[in-house]
Amino acid sequence: MPAKARAPLPSTYEAALEELEQLLAQIESGQLPLEQLLAGYQRGAQLLAFCRSRLQAVQQQIQVLDGDIARSLDETAIAAPDQAAN
């Protein structure tokens, strides 16, 4: 497991989450020697940070999209009375 602690991070959130779940199962099994347990914990911390980062990035993108939609709806509501007067 020490090699995994230095492994590059997965390219996707889903792959990182899958690896994290597998790692957690190994840790919870209680069968890992102390050194592997420590390496697993370190790798898990890396994966967790990656997953949180990806979730935060997606959340920010959603907020931008929500803002764009709200502005579009506001512009439509403002334009609608003008069109009704014509």
PDB file with one MODEL, atoms N, CA, C and O in Angstrom:
MODEL        1
ATOM      1  N   MET A   1       0.792  -1.203   0.000  1.00  0.00           N
ATOM      2  CA  MET A   1       0.000   0.000   0.000  1.00  0.00           C
ATOM      3  C   MET A   1       0.836   1.269   0.000  1.00  0.00           C
ATOM      4  O   MET A   1       0.308   2.296  -0.425  1.00  0.00           O
ATOM      5  N   PRO A   2       2.076   1.296   0.432  1.00  0.00           N
ATOM      6  CA  PRO A   2       2.863   2.519   0.343  1.00  0.00           C
ATOM      7  C   PRO A   2       2.944   3.052  -1.076  1.00  0.00           C
ATOM      8  O   PRO A   2       2.988   4.267  -1.268  1.00  0.00           O
ATOM      9  N   ALA A   3       2.963   2.177  -2.079  1.00  0.00           N
ATOM     10  CA  ALA A   3       3.001   2.639  -3.463  1.00  0.00           C
ATOM     11  C   ALA A   3       1.727   3.406  -3.796  1.00  0.00           C
ATOM     12  O   ALA A   3       1.774   4.383  -4.544  1.00  0.00           O
ATOM     13  N   LYS A   4       0.591   2.978  -3.253  1.00  0.00           N
ATOM     14  CA  LYS A   4      -0.671   3.668  -3.514  1.00  0.00           C
ATOM     15  C   LYS A   4      -0.680   5.062  -2.909  1.00  0.00           C
ATOM     16  O   LYS A   4      -1.325   5.963  -3.444  1.00  0.00           O
ATOM     17  N   ALA A   5       0.031   5.252  -1.794  1.00  0.00           N
ATOM     18  CA  ALA A   5       0.057   6.566  -1.154  1.00  0.00           C
ATOM     19  C   ALA A   5       0.696   7.596  -2.074  1.00  0.00           C
ATOM     20  O   ALA A   5       0.405   8.787  -1.961  1.00  0.00           O
ATOM     21  N   ARG A   6       1.557   7.160  -2.975  1.00  0.00           N
ATOM     22  CA  ARG A   6       2.228   8.067  -3.913  1.00  0.00           C
ATOM     23  C   ARG A   6       1.570   8.039  -5.292  1.00  0.00           C
ATOM     24  O   ARG A   6       2.010   8.743  -6.201  1.00  0.00           O
ATOM     25  N   ALA A   7       0.547   7.254  -5.448  1.00  0.00           N
ATOM     26  CA  ALA A   7      -0.115   7.125  -6.745  1.00  0.00           C
ATOM     27  C   ALA A   7      -0.779   8.447  -7.122  1.00  0.00           C
ATOM     28  O   ALA A   7      -1.231   9.194  -6.254  1.00  0.00           O
ATOM     29  N   PRO A   8      -0.831   8.726  -8.413  1.00  0.00           N
ATOM     30  CA  PRO A   8      -1.516   9.956  -8.835  1.00  0.00           C
ATOM     31  C   PRO A   8      -3.003   9.866  -8.500  1.00  0.00           C
ATOM     32  O   PRO A   8      -3.565   8.778  -8.373  1.00  0.00           O
ATOM     33  N   LEU A   9      -3.607  11.008  -8.364  1.00  0.00           N
ATOM     34  CA  LEU A   9      -5.038  11.030  -8.075  1.00  0.00           C
ATOM     35  C   LEU A   9      -5.817  10.581  -9.303  1.00  0.00           C
ATOM     36  O   LEU A   9      -5.384  10.807 -10.433  1.00  0.00           O
ATOM     37  N   PRO A  10      -6.951   9.953  -9.089  1.00  0.00           N
ATOM     38  CA  PRO A  10      -7.791   9.552 -10.228  1.00  0.00           C
ATOM     39  C   PRO A  10      -8.225  10.782 -11.026  1.00  0.00           C
ATOM     40  O   PRO A  10      -8.189  11.909 -10.532  1.00  0.00           O
ATOM     41  N   SER A  11      -8.628  10.542 -12.245  1.00  0.00           N
ATOM     42  CA  SER A  11      -9.007  11.662 -13.113  1.00  0.00           C
ATOM     43  C   SER A  11     -10.450  12.112 -12.899  1.00  0.00           C
ATOM     44  O   SER A  11     -10.826  13.205 -13.320  1.00  0.00           O
ATOM     45  N   THR A  12     -11.256  11.279 -12.250  1.00  0.00           N
ATOM     46  CA  THR A  12     -12.658  11.646 -12.055  1.00  0.00           C
ATOM     47  C   THR A  12     -13.066  11.500 -10.593  1.00  0.00           C
ATOM     48  O   THR A  12     -12.437  10.782  -9.816  1.00  0.00           O
ATOM     49  N   TYR A  13     -14.127  12.198 -10.252  1.00  0.00           N
ATOM     50  CA  TYR A  13     -14.701  12.106  -8.909  1.00  0.00           C
ATOM     51  C   TYR A  13     -15.142  10.672  -8.632  1.00  0.00           C
ATOM     52  O   TYR A  13     -14.889  10.135  -7.553  1.00  0.00           O
ATOM     53  N   GLU A  14     -15.798  10.058  -9.606  1.00  0.00           N
ATOM     54  CA  GLU A  14     -16.330   8.711  -9.413  1.00  0.00           C
ATOM     55  C   GLU A  14     -15.222   7.700  -9.146  1.00  0.00           C
ATOM     56  O   GLU A  14     -15.371   6.829  -8.288  1.00  0.00           O
ATOM     57  N   ALA A  15     -14.113   7.808  -9.873  1.00  0.00           N
ATOM     58  CA  ALA A  15     -12.987   6.893  -9.665  1.00  0.00           C
ATOM     59  C   ALA A  15     -12.363   7.106  -8.286  1.00  0.00           C
ATOM     60  O   ALA A  15     -11.987   6.145  -7.615  1.00  0.00           O
ATOM     61  N   ALA A  16     -12.256   8.357  -7.870  1.00  0.00           N
ATOM     62  CA  ALA A  16     -11.693   8.653  -6.549  1.00  0.00           C
ATOM     63  C   ALA A  16     -12.603   8.121  -5.453  1.00  0.00           C
ATOM     64  O   ALA A  16     -12.127   7.564  -4.464  1.00  0.00           O
ATOM     65  N   LEU A  17     -13.896   8.288  -5.621  1.00  0.00           N
ATOM     66  CA  LEU A  17     -14.852   7.809  -4.626  1.00  0.00           C
ATOM     67  C   LEU A  17     -14.813   6.287  -4.528  1.00  0.00           C
ATOM     68  O   LEU A  17     -14.872   5.729  -3.432  1.00  0.00           O
ATOM     69  N   GLU A  18     -14.713   5.622  -5.670  1.00  0.00           N
ATOM     70  CA  GLU A  18     -14.634   4.158  -5.673  1.00  0.00           C
ATOM     71  C   GLU A  18     -13.374   3.684  -4.944  1.00  0.00           C
ATOM     72  O   GLU A  18     -13.434   2.765  -4.127  1.00  0.00           O
ATOM     73  N   GLU A  19     -12.241   4.309  -5.240  1.00  0.00           N
ATOM     74  CA  GLU A  19     -11.000   3.933  -4.565  1.00  0.00           C
ATOM     75  C   GLU A  19     -11.097   4.206  -3.065  1.00  0.00           C
ATOM     76  O   GLU A  19     -10.630   3.410  -2.250  1.00  0.00           O
ATOM     77  N   LEU A  20     -11.698   5.322  -2.714  1.00  0.00           N
ATOM     78  CA  LEU A  20     -11.857   5.679  -1.303  1.00  0.00           C
ATOM     79  C   LEU A  20     -12.737   4.660  -0.580  1.00  0.00           C
ATOM     80  O   LEU A  20     -12.436   4.274   0.550  1.00  0.00           O
ATOM     81  N   GLU A  21     -13.811   4.226  -1.215  1.00  0.00           N
ATOM     82  CA  GLU A  21     -14.692   3.225  -0.608  1.00  0.00           C
ATOM     83  C   GLU A  21     -13.967   1.893  -0.414  1.00  0.00           C
ATOM     84  O   GLU A  21     -14.127   1.245   0.620  1.00  0.00           O
ATOM     85  N   GLN A  22     -13.171   1.484  -1.405  1.00  0.00           N
ATOM     86  CA  GLN A  22     -12.400   0.246  -1.280  1.00  0.00           C
ATOM     87  C   GLN A  22     -11.374   0.356  -0.163  1.00  0.00           C
ATOM     88  O   GLN A  22     -11.184  -0.577   0.618  1.00  0.00           O
ATOM     89  N   LEU A  23     -10.729   1.485  -0.099  1.00  0.00           N
ATOM     90  CA  LEU A  23      -9.727   1.729   0.930  1.00  0.00           C
ATOM     91  C   LEU A  23     -10.356   1.709   2.319  1.00  0.00           C
ATOM     92  O   LEU A  23      -9.792   1.141   3.255  1.00  0.00           O
ATOM     93  N   LEU A  24     -11.499   2.318   2.445  1.00  0.00           N
ATOM     94  CA  LEU A  24     -12.203   2.345   3.720  1.00  0.00           C
ATOM     95  C   LEU A  24     -12.588   0.934   4.164  1.00  0.00           C
ATOM     96  O   LEU A  24     -12.489   0.605   5.346  1.00  0.00           O
ATOM     97  N   ALA A  25     -13.022   0.112   3.230  1.00  0.00           N
ATOM     98  CA  ALA A  25     -13.369  -1.274   3.560  1.00  0.00           C
ATOM     99  C   ALA A  25     -12.142  -2.026   4.073  1.00  0.00           C
ATOM    100  O   ALA A  25     -12.238  -2.800   5.025  1.00  0.00           O
ATOM    101  N   GLN A  26     -10.989  -1.799   3.442  1.00  0.00           N
ATOM    102  CA  GLN A  26      -9.756  -2.449   3.894  1.00  0.00           C
ATOM    103  C   GLN A  26      -9.379  -1.989   5.298  1.00  0.00           C
ATOM    104  O   GLN A  26      -9.000  -2.800   6.143  1.00  0.00           O
ATOM    105  N   ILE A  27      -9.484  -0.697   5.539  1.00  0.00           N
ATOM    106  CA  ILE A  27      -9.127  -0.146   6.847  1.00  0.00           C
ATOM    107  C   ILE A  27     -10.077  -0.677   7.916  1.00  0.00           C
ATOM    108  O   ILE A  27      -9.645  -1.074   8.998  1.00  0.00           O
ATOM    109  N   GLU A  28     -11.374  -0.683   7.608  1.00  0.00           N
ATOM    110  CA  GLU A  28     -12.364  -1.137   8.579  1.00  0.00           C
ATOM    111  C   GLU A  28     -12.279  -2.635   8.851  1.00  0.00           C
ATOM    112  O   GLU A  28     -12.765  -3.104   9.880  1.00  0.00           O
ATOM    113  N   SER A  29     -11.668  -3.386   7.945  1.00  0.00           N
ATOM    114  CA  SER A  29     -11.563  -4.838   8.145  1.00  0.00           C
ATOM    115  C   SER A  29     -10.689  -5.187   9.343  1.00  0.00           C
ATOM    116  O   SER A  29     -10.828  -6.260   9.930  1.00  0.00           O
ATOM    117  N   GLY A  30      -9.792  -4.279   9.701  1.00  0.00           N
ATOM    118  CA  GLY A  30      -8.905  -4.535  10.829  1.00  0.00           C
ATOM    119  C   GLY A  30      -7.788  -5.511  10.509  1.00  0.00           C
ATOM    120  O   GLY A  30      -7.092  -5.966  11.417  1.00  0.00           O
ATOM    121  N   GLN A  31      -7.604  -5.837   9.256  1.00  0.00           N
ATOM    122  CA  GLN A  31      -6.615  -6.831   8.846  1.00  0.00           C
ATOM    123  C   GLN A  31      -5.305  -6.218   8.358  1.00  0.00           C
ATOM    124  O   GLN A  31      -4.349  -6.951   8.103  1.00  0.00           O
ATOM    125  N   LEU A  32      -5.237  -4.918   8.224  1.00  0.00           N
ATOM    126  CA  LEU A  32      -4.029  -4.283   7.697  1.00  0.00           C
ATOM    127  C   LEU A  32      -2.979  -4.110   8.790  1.00  0.00           C
ATOM    128  O   LEU A  32      -3.307  -3.747   9.920  1.00  0.00           O
ATOM    129  N   PRO A  33      -1.719  -4.371   8.451  1.00  0.00           N
ATOM    130  CA  PRO A  33      -0.641  -4.055   9.393  1.00  0.00           C
ATOM    131  C   PRO A  33      -0.579  -2.540   9.609  1.00  0.00           C
ATOM    132  O   PRO A  33      -1.098  -1.769   8.802  1.00  0.00           O
ATOM    133  N   LEU A  34       0.041  -2.136  10.674  1.00  0.00           N
ATOM    134  CA  LEU A  34       0.069  -0.733  11.071  1.00  0.00           C
ATOM    135  C   LEU A  34       0.604   0.181   9.970  1.00  0.00           C
ATOM    136  O   LEU A  34       0.025   1.238   9.717  1.00  0.00           O
ATOM    137  N   GLU A  35       1.693  -0.205   9.316  1.00  0.00           N
ATOM    138  CA  GLU A  35       2.272   0.643   8.257  1.00  0.00           C
ATOM    139  C   GLU A  35       1.305   0.805   7.087  1.00  0.00           C
ATOM    140  O   GLU A  35       1.169   1.898   6.538  1.00  0.00           O
ATOM    141  N   GLN A  36       0.645  -0.266   6.712  1.00  0.00           N
ATOM    142  CA  GLN A  36      -0.328  -0.178   5.619  1.00  0.00           C
ATOM    143  C   GLN A  36      -1.547   0.634   6.041  1.00  0.00           C
ATOM    144  O   GLN A  36      -2.155   1.329   5.227  1.00  0.00           O
ATOM    145  N   LEU A  37      -1.892   0.539   7.302  1.00  0.00           N
ATOM    146  CA  LEU A  37      -3.001   1.323   7.824  1.00  0.00           C
ATOM    147  C   LEU A  37      -2.697   2.818   7.718  1.00  0.00           C
ATOM    148  O   LEU A  37      -3.548   3.609   7.309  1.00  0.00           O
ATOM    149  N   LEU A  38      -1.484   3.188   8.088  1.00  0.00           N
ATOM    150  CA  LEU A  38      -1.070   4.590   7.996  1.00  0.00           C
ATOM    151  C   LEU A  38      -1.050   5.057   6.539  1.00  0.00           C
ATOM    152  O   LEU A  38      -1.544   6.140   6.223  1.00  0.00           O
ATOM    153  N   ALA A  39      -0.482   4.243   5.661  1.00  0.00           N
ATOM    154  CA  ALA A  39      -0.437   4.596   4.239  1.00  0.00           C
ATOM    155  C   ALA A  39      -1.855   4.716   3.678  1.00  0.00           C
ATOM    156  O   ALA A  39      -2.139   5.614   2.884  1.00  0.00           O
ATOM    157  N   GLY A  40      -2.732   3.818   4.088  1.00  0.00           N
ATOM    158  CA  GLY A  40      -4.118   3.875   3.643  1.00  0.00           C
ATOM    159  C   GLY A  40      -4.821   5.130   4.128  1.00  0.00           C
ATOM    160  O   GLY A  40      -5.602   5.743   3.399  1.00  0.00           O
ATOM    161  N   TYR A  41      -4.537   5.500   5.355  1.00  0.00           N
ATOM    162  CA  TYR A  41      -5.122   6.723   5.913  1.00  0.00           C
ATOM    163  C   TYR A  41      -4.650   7.947   5.123  1.00  0.00           C
ATOM    164  O   TYR A  41      -5.443   8.835   4.810  1.00  0.00           O
ATOM    165  N   GLN A  42      -3.363   7.986   4.808  1.00  0.00           N
ATOM    166  CA  GLN A  42      -2.816   9.113   4.050  1.00  0.00           C
ATOM    167  C   GLN A  42      -3.436   9.183   2.654  1.00  0.00           C
ATOM    168  O   GLN A  42      -3.808  10.257   2.183  1.00  0.00           O
ATOM    169  N   ARG A  43      -3.540   8.034   2.008  1.00  0.00           N
ATOM    170  CA  ARG A  43      -4.146   7.999   0.673  1.00  0.00           C
ATOM    171  C   ARG A  43      -5.613   8.416   0.754  1.00  0.00           C
ATOM    172  O   ARG A  43      -6.108   9.153  -0.100  1.00  0.00           O
ATOM    173  N   GLY A  44      -6.288   7.946   1.771  1.00  0.00           N
ATOM    174  CA  GLY A  44      -7.687   8.316   1.957  1.00  0.00           C
ATOM    175  C   GLY A  44      -7.858   9.816   2.123  1.00  0.00           C
ATOM    176  O   GLY A  44      -8.800  10.402   1.590  1.00  0.00           O
ATOM    177  N   ALA A  45      -6.949  10.437   2.862  1.00  0.00           N
ATOM    178  CA  ALA A  45      -7.005  11.889   3.047  1.00  0.00           C
ATOM    179  C   ALA A  45      -6.815  12.604   1.711  1.00  0.00           C
ATOM    180  O   ALA A  45      -7.479  13.605   1.441  1.00  0.00           O
ATOM    181  N   GLN A  46      -5.911  12.093   0.877  1.00  0.00           N
ATOM    182  CA  GLN A  46      -5.699  12.683  -0.452  1.00  0.00           C
ATOM    183  C   GLN A  46      -6.958  12.554  -1.306  1.00  0.00           C
ATOM    184  O   GLN A  46      -7.382  13.509  -1.957  1.00  0.00           O
ATOM    185  N   LEU A  47      -7.543  11.367  -1.294  1.00  0.00           N
ATOM    186  CA  LEU A  47      -8.740  11.122  -2.096  1.00  0.00           C
ATOM    187  C   LEU A  47      -9.912  11.968  -1.612  1.00  0.00           C
ATOM    188  O   LEU A  47     -10.677  12.503  -2.415  1.00  0.00           O
ATOM    189  N   LEU A  48     -10.044  12.084  -0.302  1.00  0.00           N
ATOM    190  CA  LEU A  48     -11.123  12.888   0.260  1.00  0.00           C
ATOM    191  C   LEU A  48     -10.966  14.355  -0.133  1.00  0.00           C
ATOM    192  O   LEU A  48     -11.944  15.012  -0.489  1.00  0.00           O
ATOM    193  N   ALA A  49      -9.752  14.862  -0.070  1.00  0.00           N
ATOM    194  CA  ALA A  49      -9.501  16.253  -0.469  1.00  0.00           C
ATOM    195  C   ALA A  49      -9.830  16.449  -1.950  1.00  0.00           C
ATOM    196  O   ALA A  49     -10.408  17.467  -2.329  1.00  0.00           O
ATOM    197  N   PHE A  50      -9.465  15.478  -2.780  1.00  0.00           N
ATOM    198  CA  PHE A  50      -9.771  15.551  -4.211  1.00  0.00           C
ATOM    199  C   PHE A  50     -11.283  15.581  -4.430  1.00  0.00           C
ATOM    200  O   PHE A  50     -11.787  16.406  -5.192  1.00  0.00           O
ATOM    201  N   CYS A  51     -12.002  14.680  -3.761  1.00  0.00           N
ATOM    202  CA  CYS A  51     -13.459  14.614  -3.921  1.00  0.00           C
ATOM    203  C   CYS A  51     -14.117  15.913  -3.464  1.00  0.00           C
ATOM    204  O   CYS A  51     -15.009  16.428  -4.138  1.00  0.00           O
ATOM    205  N   ARG A  52     -13.689  16.435  -2.340  1.00  0.00           N
ATOM    206  CA  ARG A  52     -14.253  17.697  -1.847  1.00  0.00           C
ATOM    207  C   ARG A  52     -13.981  18.839  -2.821  1.00  0.00           C
ATOM    208  O   ARG A  52     -14.841  19.690  -3.047  1.00  0.00           O
ATOM    209  N   SER A  53     -12.789  18.849  -3.391  1.00  0.00           N
ATOM    210  CA  SER A  53     -12.427  19.882  -4.358  1.00  0.00           C
ATOM    211  C   SER A  53     -13.325  19.808  -5.590  1.00  0.00           C
ATOM    212  O   SER A  53     -13.810  20.830  -6.076  1.00  0.00           O
ATOM    213  N   ARG A  54     -13.540  18.605  -6.086  1.00  0.00           N
ATOM    214  CA  ARG A  54     -14.394  18.434  -7.267  1.00  0.00           C
ATOM    215  C   ARG A  54     -15.829  18.850  -6.963  1.00  0.00           C
ATOM    216  O   ARG A  54     -16.470  19.519  -7.774  1.00  0.00           O
ATOM    217  N   LEU A  55     -16.334  18.452  -5.792  1.00  0.00           N
ATOM    218  CA  LEU A  55     -17.695  18.826  -5.414  1.00  0.00           C
ATOM    219  C   LEU A  55     -17.839  20.339  -5.299  1.00  0.00           C
ATOM    220  O   LEU A  55     -18.849  20.905  -5.718  1.00  0.00           O
ATOM    221  N   GLN A  56     -16.833  20.989  -4.736  1.00  0.00           N
ATOM    222  CA  GLN A  56     -16.869  22.440  -4.589  1.00  0.00           C
ATOM    223  C   GLN A  56     -16.863  23.116  -5.965  1.00  0.00           C
ATOM    224  O   GLN A  56     -17.578  24.093  -6.183  1.00  0.00           O
ATOM    225  N   ALA A  57     -16.058  22.595  -6.882  1.00  0.00           N
ATOM    226  CA  ALA A  57     -16.003  23.165  -8.232  1.00  0.00           C
ATOM    227  C   ALA A  57     -17.352  23.027  -8.935  1.00  0.00           C
ATOM    228  O   ALA A  57     -17.805  23.956  -9.604  1.00  0.00           O
ATOM    229  N   VAL A  58     -17.985  21.879  -8.785  1.00  0.00           N
ATOM    230  CA  VAL A  58     -19.290  21.667  -9.409  1.00  0.00           C
ATOM    231  C   VAL A  58     -20.337  22.573  -8.764  1.00  0.00           C
ATOM    232  O   VAL A  58     -21.189  23.133  -9.454  1.00  0.00           O
ATOM    233  N   GLN A  59     -20.271  22.714  -7.452  1.00  0.00           N
ATOM    234  CA  GLN A  59     -21.207  23.596  -6.754  1.00  0.00           C
ATOM    235  C   GLN A  59     -21.075  25.037  -7.256  1.00  0.00           C
ATOM    236  O   GLN A  59     -22.080  25.723  -7.448  1.00  0.00           O
ATOM    237  N   GLN A  60     -19.851  25.489  -7.466  1.00  0.00           N
ATOM    238  CA  GLN A  60     -19.639  26.845  -7.980  1.00  0.00           C
ATOM    239  C   GLN A  60     -20.202  26.989  -9.390  1.00  0.00           C
ATOM    240  O   GLN A  60     -20.788  28.019  -9.724  1.00  0.00           O
ATOM    241  N   GLN A  61     -20.026  25.959 -10.214  1.00  0.00           N
ATOM    242  CA  GLN A  61     -20.571  26.005 -11.572  1.00  0.00           C
ATOM    243  C   GLN A  61     -22.096  26.079 -11.542  1.00  0.00           C
ATOM    244  O   GLN A  61     -22.705  26.801 -12.332  1.00  0.00           O
ATOM    245  N   ILE A  62     -22.706  25.330 -10.630  1.00  0.00           N
ATOM    246  CA  ILE A  62     -24.163  25.347 -10.506  1.00  0.00           C
ATOM    247  C   ILE A  62     -24.641  26.723 -10.062  1.00  0.00           C
ATOM    248  O   ILE A  62     -25.653  27.218 -10.559  1.00  0.00           O
ATOM    249  N   GLN A  63     -23.926  27.342  -9.137  1.00  0.00           N
ATOM    250  CA  GLN A  63     -24.304  28.682  -8.681  1.00  0.00           C
ATOM    251  C   GLN A  63     -24.232  29.691  -9.826  1.00  0.00           C
ATOM    252  O   GLN A  63     -25.088  30.568  -9.936  1.00  0.00           O
ATOM    253  N   VAL A  64     -23.221  29.570 -10.670  1.00  0.00           N
ATOM    254  CA  VAL A  64     -23.106  30.459 -11.832  1.00  0.00           C
ATOM    255  C   VAL A  64     -24.281  30.228 -12.774  1.00  0.00           C
ATOM    256  O   VAL A  64     -24.897  31.179 -13.256  1.00  0.00           O
ATOM    257  N   LEU A  65     -24.587  28.962 -13.033  1.00  0.00           N
ATOM    258  CA  LEU A  65     -25.715  28.653 -13.912  1.00  0.00           C
ATOM    259  C   LEU A  65     -27.023  29.152 -13.327  1.00  0.00           C
ATOM    260  O   LEU A  65     -27.854  29.704 -14.049  1.00  0.00           O
ATOM    261  N   ASP A  66     -27.217  28.965 -12.026  1.00  0.00           N
ATOM    262  CA  ASP A  66     -28.432  29.460 -11.376  1.00  0.00           C
ATOM    263  C   ASP A  66     -28.536  30.973 -11.510  1.00  0.00           C
ATOM    264  O   ASP A  66     -29.623  31.502 -11.744  1.00  0.00           O
ATOM    265  N   GLY A  67     -27.422  31.666 -11.364  1.00  0.00           N
ATOM    266  CA  GLY A  67     -27.418  33.121 -11.516  1.00  0.00           C
ATOM    267  C   GLY A  67     -27.777  33.527 -12.931  1.00  0.00           C
ATOM    268  O   GLY A  67     -28.527  34.482 -13.136  1.00  0.00           O
ATOM    269  N   ASP A  68     -27.243  32.803 -13.912  1.00  0.00           N
ATOM    270  CA  ASP A  68     -27.560  33.095 -15.313  1.00  0.00           C
ATOM    271  C   ASP A  68     -29.043  32.867 -15.589  1.00  0.00           C
ATOM    272  O   ASP A  68     -29.678  33.663 -16.281  1.00  0.00           O
ATOM    273  N   ILE A  69     -29.586  31.794 -15.056  1.00  0.00           N
ATOM    274  CA  ILE A  69     -31.007  31.486 -15.261  1.00  0.00           C
ATOM    275  C   ILE A  69     -31.874  32.548 -14.604  1.00  0.00           C
ATOM    276  O   ILE A  69     -32.858  33.000 -15.190  1.00  0.00           O
ATOM    277  N   ALA A  70     -31.512  32.946 -13.389  1.00  0.00           N
ATOM    278  CA  ALA A  70     -32.293  33.972 -12.684  1.00  0.00           C
ATOM    279  C   ALA A  70     -32.266  35.288 -13.451  1.00  0.00           C
ATOM    280  O   ALA A  70     -33.294  35.953 -13.579  1.00  0.00           O
ATOM    281  N   ARG A  71     -31.094  35.668 -13.964  1.00  0.00           N
ATOM    282  CA  ARG A  71     -30.999  36.909 -14.746  1.00  0.00           C
ATOM    283  C   ARG A  71     -31.845  36.809 -16.010  1.00  0.00           C
ATOM    284  O   ARG A  71     -32.522  37.765 -16.389  1.00  0.00           O
ATOM    285  N   SER A  72     -31.805  35.662 -16.653  1.00  0.00           N
ATOM    286  CA  SER A  72     -32.580  35.458 -17.872  1.00  0.00           C
ATOM    287  C   SER A  72     -34.076  35.567 -17.576  1.00  0.00           C
ATOM    288  O   SER A  72     -34.823  36.173 -18.343  1.00  0.00           O
ATOM    289  N   LEU A  73     -34.503  34.981 -16.471  1.00  0.00           N
ATOM    290  CA  LEU A  73     -35.915  35.065 -16.095  1.00  0.00           C
ATOM    291  C   LEU A  73     -36.309  36.499 -15.764  1.00  0.00           C
ATOM    292  O   LEU A  73     -37.395  36.947 -16.132  1.00  0.00           O
ATOM    293  N   ASP A  74     -35.434  37.219 -15.071  1.00  0.00           N
ATOM    294  CA  ASP A  74     -35.707  38.620 -14.749  1.00  0.00           C
ATOM    295  C   ASP A  74     -35.834  39.447 -16.025  1.00  0.00           C
ATOM    296  O   ASP A  74     -36.737  40.275 -16.141  1.00  0.00           O
ATOM    297  N   GLU A  75     -34.935  39.228 -16.979  1.00  0.00           N
ATOM    298  CA  GLU A  75     -34.981  39.966 -18.241  1.00  0.00           C
ATOM    299  C   GLU A  75     -36.253  39.635 -19.012  1.00  0.00           C
ATOM    300  O   GLU A  75     -36.846  40.515 -19.636  1.00  0.00           O
ATOM    301  N   THR A  76     -36.672  38.381 -18.972  1.00  0.00           N
ATOM    302  CA  THR A  76     -37.897  37.964 -19.649  1.00  0.00           C
ATOM    303  C   THR A  76     -39.107  38.626 -19.000  1.00  0.00           C
ATOM    304  O   THR A  76     -40.017  39.081 -19.693  1.00  0.00           O
ATOM    305  N   ALA A  77     -39.114  38.678 -17.675  1.00  0.00           N
ATOM    306  CA  ALA A  77     -40.237  39.298 -16.957  1.00  0.00           C
ATOM    307  C   ALA A  77     -40.305  40.794 -17.238  1.00  0.00           C
ATOM    308  O   ALA A  77     -41.394  41.356 -17.346  1.00  0.00           O
ATOM    309  N   ILE A  78     -39.162  41.432 -17.355  1.00  0.00           N
ATOM    310  CA  ILE A  78     -39.127  42.870 -17.644  1.00  0.00           C
ATOM    311  C   ILE A  78     -39.581  43.126 -19.078  1.00  0.00           C
ATOM    312  O   ILE A  78     -40.301  44.091 -19.337  1.00  0.00           O
ATOM    313  N   ALA A  79     -39.167  42.273 -20.007  1.00  0.00           N
ATOM    314  CA  ALA A  79     -39.515  42.453 -21.417  1.00  0.00           C
ATOM    315  C   ALA A  79     -40.980  42.122 -21.681  1.00  0.00           C
ATOM    316  O   ALA A  79     -41.569  42.690 -22.600  1.00  0.00           O
ATOM    317  N   ALA A  80     -41.571  41.247 -20.927  1.00  0.00           N
ATOM    318  CA  ALA A  80     -42.950  40.816 -21.165  1.00  0.00           C
ATOM    319  C   ALA A  80     -43.949  41.966 -21.073  1.00  0.00           C
ATOM    320  O   ALA A  80     -44.792  42.083 -21.961  1.00  0.00           O
ATOM    321  N   PRO A  81     -43.904  42.819 -20.051  1.00  0.00           N
ATOM    322  CA  PRO A  81     -44.867  43.945 -20.019  1.00  0.00           C
ATOM    323  C   PRO A  81     -44.688  44.891 -21.206  1.00  0.00           C
ATOM    324  O   PRO A  81     -45.670  45.424 -21.722  1.00  0.00           O
ATOM    325  N   ASP A  82     -43.454  45.103 -21.640  1.00  0.00           N
ATOM    326  CA  ASP A  82     -43.207  45.973 -22.793  1.00  0.00           C
ATOM    327  C   ASP A  82     -43.845  45.399 -24.044  1.00  0.00           C
ATOM    328  O   ASP A  82     -44.407  46.137 -24.854  1.00  0.00           O
ATOM    329  N   GLN A  83     -43.761  44.091 -24.206  1.00  0.00           N
ATOM    330  CA  GLN A  83     -44.325  43.447 -25.388  1.00  0.00           C
ATOM    331  C   GLN A  83     -45.847  43.471 -25.338  1.00  0.00           C
ATOM    332  O   GLN A  83     -46.495  43.573 -26.380  1.00  0.00           O
ATOM    333  N   ALA A  84     -46.424  43.378 -24.153  1.00  0.00           N
ATOM    334  CA  ALA A  84     -47.880  43.386 -24.019  1.00  0.00           C
ATOM    335  C   ALA A  84     -48.460  44.754 -24.381  1.00  0.00           C
ATOM    336  O   ALA A  84     -49.585  44.842 -24.873  1.00  0.00           O
ATOM    337  N   ALA A  85     -47.700  45.810 -24.140  1.00  0.00           N
ATOM    338  CA  ALA A  85     -48.166  47.165 -24.444  1.00  0.00           C
ATOM    339  C   ALA A  85     -48.220  47.415 -25.938  1.00  0.00           C
ATOM    340  O   ALA A  85     -48.988  48.262 -26.394  1.00  0.00           O
ATOM    341  N   ASN A  86     -47.413  46.690 -26.711  1.00  0.00           N
ATOM    342  CA  ASN A  86     -47.370  46.895 -28.168  1.00  0.00           C
ATOM    343  C   ASN A  86     -48.503  46.205 -28.786  1.00  0.00           C
ATOM    344  O   ASN A  86     -48.659  46.246 -30.006  1.00  0.00           O
TER     345      ASN A  86
ENDMDL
END
